[in-house]
Amino acid sequence: MIDDKNKLHFKAEKLIGTKIIMAEASVTATENAIMAAVLAEGVTEIRWAAMEPHVQDLCNFLNKIGADISGIGSHVLKIKGVKNLQGGEYKITSDYLETGTLALAAMLTHGDVLLRDTDPEHLDSFWEKLEEVGAKFTLGKDTVHVKPSSDWTAVEKLRTAVYPGFATDLQAPFAVLLTQAKGESKIYETLFEGRLNYLFELQKMGADIDILNPHHAVIRGPKELKGVPIASCDIRAGAAMVLAALCAKGETEISNVNYIDRGYERIDEKLRELGAEIRRR
């Protein structure tokens, strides 16, 4: 490693396959290790690898252009290094996090929406929680049909986990639904620090929330939300603010929307096409 104050700079004559035991099932770390290993000399084994759909998609893409990766969809990947890769055509999988967010948007506005070209199997834990709430939806092979519903019920526990557990990136959007569910819901964020900061913004809108510690909160509902100026704390918190604004009474102004744009392409345009009154300033 070359010491550089402005960036990380690694240099090697060649890369040699080895066993890598991840400290945690990190998506970015797993993807970087995969991309290094495909052209390394020999065999690389990655243990406690992340197995999110986009990690699997990267592996499938690399195999399509000449890599030799096995164990895809598990926490143990075996990669036999190849000398070179070639070009090819590949269709990227749908974004399961956007699917979940748009499904919640439809539910919170009591809409009847059909989401196409998606893979519902990427969101098993998410659909389980929606069934627990009492939402109405139908899953197809590559579609999700959200139907109008109300009188939602609180969930006893919403605990985030590594895939295929409940995605931490859908925790904030799902919490907005819980503000409209009858009863007391408990949220446990187990993966990241600071992931509950968006709850302060929901409190400004009138949500009944107790933040017990940086990883644990209680939401009581249903509670009418009111439009007020709020801020996006990060990508997924920003999506949650948009959902809260959609179901709030009155006009809501959201700042720091650059976070939202990083994770959701043209989300304002897509929501407008579904009937939302949303505009940029």
MONORWO-V11396 format. One record per backbone hydrogen bond with DSSP energy under -1.0 kcal/mol. CO is the residue of the C=O (numbers start at 1). NH is the residue of the N-H. E is the energy in kcal/mol with one decimal. If there is no record, write none. Layout:
BEGIN
CO;NH;E / CO;NH;E
END
This chain:
BEGIN
9;2;-3.2 / 15;41;-3.2 / 18;45;-2.0 / 20;47;-3.3 / 24;26;-2.5 / 26;30;-2.1 / 27;31;-2.6 / 28;32;-2.3 / 29;33;-2.3 / 30;34;-2.5 / 31;35;-2.3 / 32;36;-1.8 / 33;37;-2.2 / 34;38;-1.8 / 37;40;-1.1 / 38;82;-2.9 / 41;17;-3.5 / 42;81;-2.9 / 44;79;-3.3 / 45;20;-3.7 / 46;77;-2.5 / 47;22;-2.4 / 52;56;-2.2 / 53;57;-2.3 / 54;58;-1.7 / 55;59;-2.1 / 56;60;-2.6 / 57;61;-2.4 / 58;62;-2.6 / 59;63;-2.5 / 60;64;-1.8 / 61;65;-1.3 / 62;67;-2.9 / 63;66;-1.4 / 65;86;-2.8 / 68;80;-2.5 / 70;78;-2.3 / 71;74;-1.7 / 75;48;-1.2 / 75;49;-2.6 / 77;46;-2.7 / 78;70;-2.7 / 79;44;-3.0 / 95;99;-2.1 / 96;100;-2.2 / 97;101;-2.1 / 98;102;-2.8 / 99;103;-2.2 / 100;104;-2.0 / 101;105;-2.0 / 102;106;-2.1 / 103;107;-2.1 / 104;108;-2.9 / 105;109;-1.2 / 106;111;-3.4 / 107;110;-1.6 / 113;146;-3.1 / 115;144;-2.1 / 119;122;-2.0 / 120;123;-2.0 / 123;127;-2.5 / 124;128;-1.9 / 125;129;-1.7 / 126;130;-2.0 / 127;131;-2.3 / 128;132;-1.8 / 129;133;-1.9 / 130;134;-1.7 / 130;135;-2.3 / 133;153;-3.0 / 136;147;-2.4 / 138;145;-3.0 / 142;118;-1.9 / 143;140;-2.8 / 144;115;-3.4 / 145;138;-2.2 / 146;113;-1.8 / 152;182;-3.2 / 158;188;-3.0 / 162;165;-2.8 / 166;161;-2.4 / 167;170;-1.7 / 168;171;-1.0 / 170;174;-2.1 / 171;175;-1.8 / 172;176;-1.1 / 174;178;-1.6 / 175;179;-1.2 / 177;180;-1.4 / 178;181;-1.1 / 179;223;-1.9 / 182;154;-2.7 / 183;221;-2.1 / 185;219;-2.9 / 186;158;-2.9 / 187;217;-1.9 / 188;160;-2.3 / 194;197;-1.1 / 196;199;-1.7 / 197;200;-1.4 / 198;202;-1.6 / 199;203;-2.1 / 200;204;-1.4 / 202;207;-2.3 / 203;206;-1.5 / 205;226;-2.5 / 208;220;-2.8 / 210;218;-2.7 / 213;216;-1.3 / 215;189;-2.5 / 216;212;-1.2 / 216;213;-1.8 / 217;187;-2.9 / 218;210;-2.6 / 219;185;-3.1 / 221;183;-2.2 / 225;249;-2.9 / 230;255;-2.1 / 234;238;-2.4 / 235;239;-1.6 / 236;240;-2.0 / 237;241;-2.0 / 238;242;-1.8 / 239;243;-2.2 / 240;244;-2.6 / 241;245;-2.4 / 242;246;-2.0 / 243;247;-1.4 / 249;227;-3.1 / 253;230;-2.8 / 255;232;-2.0 / 256;259;-1.4 / 257;261;-2.0 / 258;262;-1.0 / 260;263;-1.2 / 260;264;-2.0 / 266;270;-2.4 / 267;271;-2.2 / 268;272;-2.1 / 269;273;-2.1 / 271;276;-2.7 / 272;275;-1.5
END
